[in-house]
């Protein structure tokens, strides 16, 4: 798969405890992105942060570590991301979604010989 040099980065900020159909929302988003043929997705777990409610989420205190921040990043051509946005909108009840232009320098897949 080739990506245009000028693409977009879709960044989704949600909570670790957010669900979609009984499974973690971040898993549902990644699976849906894959199903839609997007170039790739990465999920990152934060260890400290706050959102619209201003409630601190931290891994420092056990009872506050149950809903740590999650960031899902997806990069692809702008038209493919735009087509994915309505699906994403139906999945997310609360959170933050951003979109920014990015310049692709490399997107490679190297196959390794299997012994």
HELIX and SHEET records of a PDB file:
HELIX    1   1 UNK A   25  UNK A   35  1                                  11    
HELIX    2   2 UNK A   62  UNK A   67  5                                   6    
HELIX    3   3 UNK A   78  UNK A   91  1                                  14    
SHEET    1   A 4 UNK A  41  UNK A  45  0                                        
SHEET    2   A 4 UNK A  69  UNK A  76 -1                                        
SHEET    3   A 4 UNK A   6  UNK A  15 -1                                        
SHEET    4   A 4 UNK A  96  UNK A 103 -1                                        
SHEET    1   B 2 UNK A  19  UNK A  20  0                                        
SHEET    2   B 2 UNK A  23  UNK A  24 -1                                        
SHEET    1   C 2 UNK A  48  UNK A  50  0                                        
SHEET    2   C 2 UNK A  56  UNK A  58 -1                                        
END                                                                             
